[in-house]
Amino acid sequence: MAKARVWTSFPGILGLLFMAAAAVGGILEGIYWWLPMYQLSGGDVIGLVMTILVFAGAGFAGLNIIISIFGIPKALWIVFAFLAFGCILAPALLIIIALEGYFIYASMVWYHAVPMDFIGFWLGAGGSLLAFLIGFFIPRD
């Protein structure tokens, strides 16, 4: 299978930057919101699942960057970027369901309440979505 030219093409480097933003965003969101919420809830299973999902999204993004150093197939880049996007977006979708349609990440009130979670979500979701879309334009060897 032909490897993607991630480190030697403009779309590849742009995808790497967005993937790095997704990894940092997932870590910020996990450390500053989901991990403390899990600890404060006394070990609630839903909090544990959401914490794991956010850190898994950051892990998929970081793994995508690490594997691309050694040469990554284009399809694998796209799959990992999509998995990172899904893992970071899933807790937000569960919150929308729990709050009956209120999207907390569109409110500046949430930004002032928990700024690192707000910034982390948009870095993670936006970075992984853009890396996923750019993945279609990364040339192959």
Helices and strands as residue ranges (DSSP letters): H 10-29, I 30-34, H 35-40, H 45-70, H 74-98, G 104-106, H 108-113, H 115-135
